[in-house]
Amino acid sequence: MTASDLSGNPRRFIVFTVFYNARAYYPVLAILFLDLGLSLDQFVMLNLIWAATILLFEVPSGALADTVGRRNLLVTAAGLMVCEMLCLLLAPRGGGGWLLGVCVLNRILSGLSEACASGADEALAYDSLPEEERVGAWDRLLAASLRWRAVGFVVALTLGGMMYDPTLWNRFAPDGLRLTHAVAHRLPVVLVLGQALVCLWVALRMVEPPRQVAGDTGNACRRAFRLTLETARWVFTQPQTRVILVIGLVIDSIVRNFATITSSYYRLIQLPEWSFGLIGATIGMIGWFVPGIAGKLNQRYGTLANLGIAAGIAMIGLALLVPAWPVWGLLPAMGLMTTLGYLGFTVSRALHSLADSSHRATVLSVKGMAFNLGFGLFSLGFSRLLASFPASSGDAALHSALRWQVPAYALGVVMLFAWALRLKKRAA
């Protein structure tokens, strides 16, 4: 195999990561399921199923990538993406138990797809670069992929939000071309199905770089599980890494849960559905500047102080969501969403500095698994909280749940930082 055989992989990697990650239904994700006939607590419970699937298959998928090939895992991820979109496209509206079963299947397929794609695309692209200048070339390729992904999110989120709401289209379209809400609500899914087919086409054109095969799949999975367990034991027995992960996953869980239900919140504050995509694109553009700000704050203050800033921003944002001010309630939602980028930068930077190079990748894998576990458990608690308001329905239940999560989060954060400061004083 010659180097020229691999020359197209970096370009294909950029196309794959843009079409795979920038999904047009993201700005309407929650209401997409709600308008099919699910309740909000059922949708939040689906998040638990999605997170649990990724958690269970993250490690074996990495071992499979090293055993059967990264290209094969990307083809599988794209194929699963096609299947999950077909589930949503064919899901019966108001189908009761049948609808719930199809949506559960969609979330399982989505989690499996995420687990297969996780790391395999970057590993294949990295190994496809010329070995003599690989580090510098990878920095340039990663920067280019992030820029194109940002563009992809702006385009996809804007289109997805506008396609879901036929109001603007019907205002100017002739009678014969007007869309019903039932048809319009499927259009973002159709668009993402097209994205999935592009991903499948690109993955099939990938070329597997030469590599050392790490034995049979069973042994590779066992080694991966053993390494992950050993690393997890190290992470949670070291005071610094334990504090970073526990505080980080608490903040991440509550903010990420809100990120999945933003479209329901936007309905609560009376925003038109066609604006959801534009809002998501705007948040994405604001997020472009967050790493620079986070970098300066992390250079000036310690990790615990930066986690405290992130926790404080999240607390203010969660508290200001509760009044649900029409339109103006968008401001705390946007502030809350930017916390994810700041938190991610802080946690990643701290773990990179503390982890030894020999198991740095596994430490980050443990971090991803811990955060997914935290997100899943919080989704479970939030869904039970929503279900505990039988007299309320729809927006009223969401409003009540937003109110109740504030004191619980505040109490948890105060206790965690008191624990962290005590550990720090003891270490000194």
Secondary structure in CASP SS format (residue, H / E / C, confidence):
PFRMAT SS
TARGET T0000
AUTHOR 0000-0000-0000
METHOD secondary structure of the structure
MODEL  1
M C 1.00
T C 1.00
A H 1.00
S H 1.00
D H 1.00
L H 1.00
S C 1.00
G C 1.00
N H 1.00
P H 1.00
R H 1.00
R H 1.00
F H 1.00
I H 1.00
V H 1.00
F H 1.00
T H 1.00
V H 1.00
F H 1.00
Y H 1.00
N H 1.00
A C 1.00
R C 1.00
A C 1.00
Y C 1.00
Y H 1.00
P H 1.00
V H 1.00
L H 1.00
A H 1.00
I H 1.00
L H 1.00
F H 1.00
L H 1.00
D H 1.00
L H 1.00
G C 1.00
L C 1.00
S C 1.00
L H 1.00
D H 1.00
Q H 1.00
F H 1.00
V H 1.00
M H 1.00
L H 1.00
N H 1.00
L H 1.00
I H 1.00
W H 1.00
A H 1.00
A H 1.00
T H 1.00
I H 1.00
L H 1.00
L H 1.00
F H 1.00
E H 1.00
V H 1.00
P H 1.00
S H 1.00
G H 1.00
A H 1.00
L H 1.00
A H 1.00
D H 1.00
T H 1.00
V H 1.00
G C 1.00
R H 1.00
R H 1.00
N H 1.00
L H 1.00
L H 1.00
V H 1.00
T H 1.00
A H 1.00
A H 1.00
G H 1.00
L H 1.00
M H 1.00
V H 1.00
C H 1.00
E H 1.00
M H 1.00
L H 1.00
C H 1.00
L H 1.00
L H 1.00
L H 1.00
A C 1.00
P C 1.00
R C 1.00
G C 1.00
G C 1.00
G C 1.00
G H 1.00
W H 1.00
L H 1.00
L H 1.00
G H 1.00
V H 1.00
C H 1.00
V H 1.00
L H 1.00
N H 1.00
R H 1.00
I H 1.00
L H 1.00
S H 1.00
G H 1.00
L H 1.00
S H 1.00
E H 1.00
A H 1.00
C H 1.00
A H 1.00
S C 1.00
G C 1.00
A H 1.00
D H 1.00
E H 1.00
A H 1.00
L H 1.00
A H 1.00
Y H 1.00
D H 1.00
S C 1.00
L C 1.00
P C 1.00
E H 1.00
E H 1.00
E H 1.00
R H 1.00
V H 1.00
G H 1.00
A H 1.00
W H 1.00
D H 1.00
R H 1.00
L H 1.00
L H 1.00
A H 1.00
A H 1.00
S H 1.00
L H 1.00
R H 1.00
W H 1.00
R H 1.00
A H 1.00
V H 1.00
G H 1.00
F H 1.00
V H 1.00
V H 1.00
A H 1.00
L H 1.00
T H 1.00
L H 1.00
G H 1.00
G H 1.00
M H 1.00
M H 1.00
Y H 1.00
D C 1.00
P C 1.00
T H 1.00
L H 1.00
W H 1.00
N H 1.00
R H 1.00
F H 1.00
A C 1.00
P C 1.00
D H 1.00
G H 1.00
L H 1.00
R C 1.00
L C 1.00
T C 1.00
H H 1.00
A H 1.00
V H 1.00
A H 1.00
H C 1.00
R C 1.00
L H 1.00
P H 1.00
V H 1.00
V H 1.00
L H 1.00
V H 1.00
L H 1.00
G H 1.00
Q H 1.00
A H 1.00
L H 1.00
V H 1.00
C H 1.00
L H 1.00
W H 1.00
V H 1.00
A H 1.00
L H 1.00
R H 1.00
M C 1.00
V C 1.00
E C 1.00
P C 1.00
P C 1.00
R C 1.00
Q C 1.00
V C 1.00
A C 1.00
G C 1.00
D C 1.00
T H 1.00
G H 1.00
N H 1.00
A H 1.00
C H 1.00
R H 1.00
R H 1.00
A H 1.00
F H 1.00
R H 1.00
L H 1.00
T H 1.00
L H 1.00
E H 1.00
T H 1.00
A H 1.00
R H 1.00
W H 1.00
V H 1.00
F H 1.00
T H 1.00
Q C 1.00
P H 1.00
Q H 1.00
T H 1.00
R H 1.00
V H 1.00
I H 1.00
L H 1.00
V H 1.00
I H 1.00
G H 1.00
L H 1.00
V H 1.00
I H 1.00
D H 1.00
S H 1.00
I H 1.00
V H 1.00
R H 1.00
N H 1.00
F H 1.00
A H 1.00
T H 1.00
I C 1.00
T H 1.00
S H 1.00
S H 1.00
Y H 1.00
Y H 1.00
R H 1.00
L H 1.00
I C 1.00
Q C 1.00
L C 1.00
P C 1.00
E H 1.00
W H 1.00
S H 1.00
F H 1.00
G H 1.00
L H 1.00
I H 1.00
G H 1.00
A H 1.00
T H 1.00
I H 1.00
G H 1.00
M H 1.00
I H 1.00
G H 1.00
W C 1.00
F C 1.00
V H 1.00
P H 1.00
G H 1.00
I H 1.00
A H 1.00
G H 1.00
K H 1.00
L H 1.00
N H 1.00
Q H 1.00
R H 1.00
Y C 1.00
G C 1.00
T H 1.00
L H 1.00
A H 1.00
N H 1.00
L H 1.00
G H 1.00
I H 1.00
A H 1.00
A H 1.00
G H 1.00
I H 1.00
A H 1.00
M H 1.00
I H 1.00
G H 1.00
L H 1.00
A H 1.00
L H 1.00
L H 1.00
V C 1.00
P C 1.00
A C 1.00
W C 1.00
P C 1.00
V C 1.00
W C 1.00
G C 1.00
L H 1.00
L H 1.00
P H 1.00
A H 1.00
M H 1.00
G H 1.00
L H 1.00
M H 1.00
T H 1.00
T H 1.00
L H 1.00
G H 1.00
Y H 1.00
L H 1.00
G H 1.00
F H 1.00
T H 1.00
V H 1.00
S H 1.00
R H 1.00
A H 1.00
L H 1.00
H H 1.00
S H 1.00
L H 1.00
A C 1.00
D C 1.00
S H 1.00
S H 1.00
H H 1.00
R H 1.00
A H 1.00
T H 1.00
V H 1.00
L H 1.00
S H 1.00
V H 1.00
K H 1.00
G H 1.00
M H 1.00
A H 1.00
F H 1.00
N H 1.00
L H 1.00
G H 1.00
F H 1.00
G H 1.00
L H 1.00
F H 1.00
S H 1.00
L H 1.00
G H 1.00
F H 1.00
S H 1.00
R H 1.00
L H 1.00
L H 1.00
A H 1.00
S C 1.00
F C 1.00
P C 1.00
A C 1.00
S C 1.00
S C 1.00
G C 1.00
D H 1.00
A H 1.00
A H 1.00
L H 1.00
H H 1.00
S H 1.00
A H 1.00
L H 1.00
R H 1.00
W H 1.00
Q H 1.00
V H 1.00
P H 1.00
A H 1.00
Y H 1.00
A H 1.00
L H 1.00
G H 1.00
V H 1.00
V H 1.00
M H 1.00
L H 1.00
F H 1.00
A H 1.00
W H 1.00
A H 1.00
L H 1.00
R H 1.00
L H 1.00
K H 1.00
K H 1.00
R H 1.00
A H 1.00
A C 1.00
END
